[in-house]
Amino acid sequence: MSHHRLDHGSSMEHLMGLLKINVRRGIDLAVRDVVSSDPYVVVKMGSQKLKTRVVQQNTNPEWNDELTLSIIDPKIPIQVLVYDKDRLSMDDRMGDADFTIEPFLEAQKMGLGSLPNGTIITRVQPSRENCYSEESRVVWKDGRVVQDMILRLRNVERGEVDLQIHWVDIPANHIRNSTATHAIPAPLISFCIIIMGGGAMTKGSKCCMFPGPSWARSSEDDILGLLKIKIKRGYNLAVRDLYSSDPYVLVQMGKQKVKTRAVKRNLNPEWNEKLTLCIIDPSLPIKLMVYDRDTFSFDDRMGEAEIDIRPLHSAVEMGLEGLPSGIILRKLIPNRQNCLAEESYITWENGRMVQDMILRLRNVEHGEIELQLQWIDTSGFSSSSC
């Protein structure tokens, strides 16, 4: 079933295109009748209002109805409202949600073509500010850009709505020709980087496409590069003396060991020291250990963490040059396998590849370390230089 209502009060010359919304199904919707509900969905954007058919007596309905919105201002959020159809009274509300199409349109404006089916262009993560129940992916599917999403309904005890959106160009007003600032040439789409899988994106969930690696190392004995580690500060470190600690950080990779100075009587120390490691094998984890400096006894341990530099090295191997400063190439998510306290971003900053991170210390009651990694290319150096 397809519905389309155009807002004729708006000028066609400002019409960017059409958005097709496939309202697929509801999941565990609320009961509004005796034992079930008769749900339908209303979709609103500005003065436009569309709705699906009613599914009788079903709290897990399948609509698979396609609704069409005319897009004039993509910044206006799209509202999704679920109702229970009643014959003898006002329809009961069963929750609502909203979403924005700006990340989707950024991918659409890139003018992509000939991508492998299923290629992920952008991922949008659930947060307190949106209604996503899980990660929403903008993908290339069957020759077009689509976005799948499951929305958690608000103002109701439970319920979710599963839908998919895709774009329809208007021949007289192509979005990619009228609003895109840079078209991506087809040869550059040889290496698509994907968030959490090699993903390249700019801040605000914009995806970028870059060519593949331009160089490779010929010998395992060669130095791949230098890693500068700026140990910025510690947060809420453990007490190891009477009321405080004298913390310092030791960094180890294989046989290499480097350390910061000790900061006296401070549980939130600021070091801002740069330590340098020679990188020969990027698969080797970097160990970070925090100690309390003691004069008359062994230094007390204050926790440790590990750093995996393979994502940073993979970004370096792409051989990128001349990117705008601040562009995000990859986002790493905290999980049970790593020590990240929050999302970590690999970015291009002032002609260098850097990664900022906050590490949660293990084997200690509390404490975090903030640091930044910076890659220094050393083409032509040998391992004896370390």
C-alpha positions in Angstrom: 0.0 0.0 0.0 1.4 3.4 -0.9 0.3 6.8 0.3 1.5 10.2 -0.9 0.3 13.6 0.0 2.1 16.6 -1.3 1.9 19.9 0.6 0.7 22.1 -2.3 1.2 25.3 -0.2 4.9 24.9 -0.7 6.7 25.8 -3.9 7.8 23.0 -6.1 11.1 24.8 -6.8 12.1 24.2 -3.2 11.2 20.5 -3.2 14.4 18.5 -2.7 12.9 15.0 -3.3 10.7 12.4 -1.9 11.2 10.1 1.1 9.7 6.7 1.0 9.0 5.2 4.4 8.3 1.5 4.6 6.5 1.1 8.0 7.2 -2.6 8.4 6.0 -3.8 11.8 5.4 -3.1 15.4 7.1 -5.0 18.2 5.5 -5.8 21.6 3.0 -2.8 21.4 0.8 -1.8 24.3 -2.6 -3.3 25.0 -5.4 -0.7 24.6 -8.4 -2.9 24.3 -9.3 -5.9 26.5 -6.5 -8.2 25.6 -5.0 -6.7 22.5 -5.0 -3.5 20.2 -5.9 -2.5 16.7 -2.8 -0.5 15.9 -2.0 1.9 13.0 0.9 4.4 12.5 0.6 8.1 11.7 3.7 9.7 10.2 4.0 13.5 10.4 6.5 16.0 9.0 5.5 19.7 9.2 2.0 20.0 7.7 2.2 16.6 6.0 0.3 13.7 7.7 0.2 10.1 6.5 -1.0 6.8 8.0 -0.9 3.1 7.6 -3.8 0.7 7.5 -5.2 -0.7 10.8 -4.2 -4.3 11.8 -6.9 -5.9 13.9 -6.2 -7.5 17.3 -2.4 -7.7 17.1 0.3 -6.2 19.3 3.0 -7.4 16.9 1.4 -6.1 13.7 3.0 -6.3 10.2 2.0 -3.3 8.1 4.6 -3.2 5.3 2.9 0.0 4.1 5.0 2.5 2.1 4.3 6.1 2.9 5.8 9.0 0.9 6.8 12.5 2.2 7.8 15.5 0.2 11.1 16.9 1.6 11.5 20.6 1.6 13.4 21.2 4.8 15.4 18.1 5.9 16.0 19.5 9.4 12.4 19.1 10.4 12.1 15.9 12.5 9.7 13.2 11.3 7.2 12.1 14.0 5.9 8.5 14.3 2.7 8.1 16.3 1.0 4.8 17.0 -2.7 4.6 17.7 -5.3 2.0 18.6 -8.4 2.3 16.4 -11.7 2.5 18.3 -15.1 2.7 16.6 -17.1 4.3 19.4 -14.6 6.6 21.0 -11.4 8.5 20.2 -8.5 6.4 19.1 -6.1 5.6 22.0 -2.5 6.7 21.8 0.1 3.8 21.9 3.3 5.9 22.0 5.4 8.1 19.7 8.9 8.6 18.4 10.8 10.8 16.0 13.8 10.7 13.8 15.8 13.0 11.6 17.0 12.3 8.1 20.1 14.5 8.0 22.6 11.6 8.4 20.7 9.7 5.7 20.8 12.7 3.3 24.5 13.3 3.9 25.0 9.8 2.5 22.6 10.4 -0.3 24.3 13.6 -1.4 27.6 11.8 -1.8 26.4 10.5 -5.2 27.6 7.0 -4.7 27.4 4.3 -7.4 28.4 0.7 -8.1 29.0 -0.2 -4.5 28.7 -3.8 -3.3 25.2 -4.6 -2.2 25.0 -4.3 1.6 27.9 -1.8 2.0 27.5 0.2 5.2 27.9 3.9 4.6 27.1 5.3 8.0 26.0 4.0 11.4 23.9 6.1 13.8 24.2 5.0 17.4 21.3 5.0 20.0 21.6 7.7 22.6 19.5 9.6 25.1 18.8 12.2 22.4 17.2 9.9 19.8 14.6 7.1 19.7 16.8 4.3 18.2 16.5 1.0 20.0 19.7 -0.2 18.4 22.3 0.9 15.9 20.7 2.3 12.7 22.7 1.7 9.5 22.6 3.6 6.3 23.5 1.1 3.6 23.8 0.7 -0.2 21.1 -1.8 -1.2 19.9 -2.8 -4.6 21.3 0.3 -6.3 20.2 2.9 -3.7 20.8 4.3 -0.3 18.5 3.0 2.4 18.4 3.3 6.2 16.9 0.7 8.5 15.8 1.6 12.0 13.9 0.3 15.0 12.4 3.1 17.0 11.6 2.8 20.7 8.2 4.4 21.5 8.0 7.1 24.2 5.1 8.0 26.5 4.0 4.4 26.7 4.9 1.4 28.8 6.5 -0.5 25.9 6.6 -0.9 22.1 8.9 -0.4 19.1 8.3 0.3 15.4 10.5 -1.2 12.6 10.8 0.9 9.4 13.1 1.6 6.4 13.6 4.8 4.4 14.9 5.4 1.0 15.1 8.5 -1.3 13.4 9.2 -4.6 15.0 12.0 -6.8 12.8 14.4 -8.7 14.2 14.7 -12.2 14.0 18.5 -12.3 15.7 18.9 -9.0 18.3 16.2 -8.2 19.5 16.4 -4.6 23.0 15.3 -5.4 23.4 18.0 -8.1 21.8 20.9 -6.3 23.1 20.5 -2.7 26.2 18.4 -2.8 29.4 20.4 -2.5 31.7 17.7 -3.8 30.9 14.6 -5.9 33.0 11.6 -5.1 34.6 10.2 -8.3 33.9 6.5 -8.9 37.6 5.4 -8.8 37.9 6.6 -5.2 35.2 4.2 -4.1 37.7 1.4 -4.1 38.1 1.3 -0.3 35.0 2.0 1.8 35.8 2.4 5.4 33.1 1.6 7.8 32.7 2.6 11.5 33.7 -0.2 13.8 34.9 -2.1 10.7 37.4 0.3 9.2 34.8 3.2 9.1 35.5 6.7 8.0 33.1 9.4 9.1 33.1 13.0 9.9 31.6 14.5 13.1 27.9 14.3 13.0 27.8 10.8 11.4 28.9 11.9 7.9 30.7 9.2 6.0 33.8 9.7 3.8 35.2 7.5 1.2 39.0 7.3 0.5 41.3 5.3 -1.8 43.1 2.3 -0.5 46.7 2.0 0.8 49.4 3.7 -1.3 52.3 2.0 0.3 53.3 -1.2 2.1 56.3 -2.4 4.1 58.6 -5.0 2.5 60.4 -6.3 5.5 59.1 -7.4 8.9 62.3 -6.1 10.5 61.6 -2.5 9.3 60.3 0.1 11.7 56.8 0.8 10.7 56.9 4.1 12.5 57.2 5.9 15.8 54.3 6.1 18.3 54.2 9.2 20.4 52.0 8.7 23.5 51.0 11.8 25.3 50.0 10.9 28.8 47.6 13.8 29.7 46.1 13.1 33.1 44.7 10.7 35.6 41.2 10.7 37.0 40.1 9.6 40.4 43.1 7.3 41.0 43.4 5.0 44.0 44.8 6.1 47.4 48.1 4.2 48.2 49.6 6.4 50.9 47.8 7.8 53.9 45.4 10.2 52.1 46.7 10.3 48.6 49.3 8.9 46.1 52.3 10.0 44.2 51.4 8.5 40.8 53.4 7.9 37.6 52.7 5.9 34.5 54.9 3.2 33.0 54.3 2.2 29.4 55.7 -1.1 28.0 55.6 -2.7 24.6 57.7 -5.8 24.3 61.2 -4.9 25.6 60.6 -1.2 25.4 59.8 0.6 28.6 59.2 4.4 29.1 57.6 6.3 32.0 56.4 9.6 33.2 57.5 11.6 36.2 55.8 11.2 39.5 53.2 13.8 40.6 53.3 14.3 44.3 50.1 13.8 46.4 47.5 14.0 43.7 44.7 11.6 42.7 43.9 13.6 39.6 47.4 14.3 38.3 48.3 16.1 35.1 51.4 14.8 33.4 51.1 16.1 29.8 54.3 14.1 29.0 55.2 12.6 25.6 56.6 9.1 25.5 57.9 7.5 22.3 57.9 3.8 21.2 59.4 2.3 18.1 56.7 0.2 16.3 57.8 -3.0 14.6 54.9 -5.3 15.3 51.6 -3.3 15.7 49.8 -6.5 16.8 51.8 -6.4 20.1 49.6 -4.8 22.8 50.9 -1.8 24.7 50.7 -2.2 28.5 50.0 0.9 30.6 50.7 0.6 34.4 50.2 3.2 37.1 52.3 3.1 40.2 52.5 5.1 43.5 56.1 6.3 44.1 57.5 5.2 47.5 60.9 6.2 48.8 61.5 3.4 51.3 59.6 0.5 49.8 58.5 -1.0 46.5 56.2 1.2 44.4 52.6 0.3 44.9 50.5 -0.7 41.9 47.5 1.5 41.1 46.0 -0.4 38.2 46.8 -1.2 34.6 45.3 -1.2 31.1 46.1 -2.2 27.5 46.1 -0.4 24.2 45.5 -2.0 20.8 47.2 0.2 18.2 46.1 -2.0 15.2 43.1 0.3 14.4 45.4 3.3 14.3 48.0 1.5 12.2 45.3 0.4 9.8 44.2 4.1 9.4 47.8 5.1 8.8 48.2 2.4 6.1 45.5 4.0 4.1 48.1 6.5 3.0 45.8 9.5 3.3 47.0 13.1 2.7 45.6 16.6 2.7 42.5 15.8 4.7 40.7 18.6 6.6 41.9 18.8 10.1 39.5 17.3 12.6 38.0 14.7 10.3 37.2 11.4 12.1 38.4 8.3 10.3 37.2 5.7 12.8 35.3 5.4 16.1 36.0 2.6 18.5 33.3 1.6 21.0 34.0 0.5 24.6 33.3 -3.2 25.2 34.3 -6.0 27.6 37.4 -6.8 25.5 39.0 -3.4 25.7 39.8 -0.8 28.4 38.1 2.1 26.8 36.0 4.2 29.2 34.2 6.0 26.4 34.3 6.2 22.6 37.7 6.6 21.1 38.2 8.5 17.8 41.0 8.2 15.3 41.3 11.6 13.6 43.4 13.6 11.2 44.8 16.5 13.1 47.3 19.0 11.5 48.7 16.6 9.1 49.0 13.7 11.6 47.0 10.6 12.5 46.0 10.7 16.1 43.8 8.8 18.5 42.3 10.2 21.7 41.3 7.8 24.5 40.4 7.5 28.1 41.3 4.1 29.6 39.6 2.5 32.6 42.2 0.9 34.8 41.8 -2.8 35.8 42.7 -4.6 38.9 42.1 -1.6 41.1 39.1 -0.1 42.8 38.9 2.9 40.5 40.9 5.2 38.2 41.2 6.3 34.5 44.0 7.6 32.3 43.5 10.1 29.5 46.1 10.0 26.6 46.6 10.6 23.0 48.4 8.5 20.4 50.2 10.1 17.4 51.8 8.3 14.6 55.1 9.5 13.2 56.2 8.1 9.8 59.8 6.9 9.6 60.1 5.5 6.1 63.5 4.1 5.5 64.5 3.7 9.2 65.8 0.3 10.4 65.0 -1.5 13.6 68.5 -0.8 14.9 67.4 2.9 15.3 65.3 2.0 18.3 
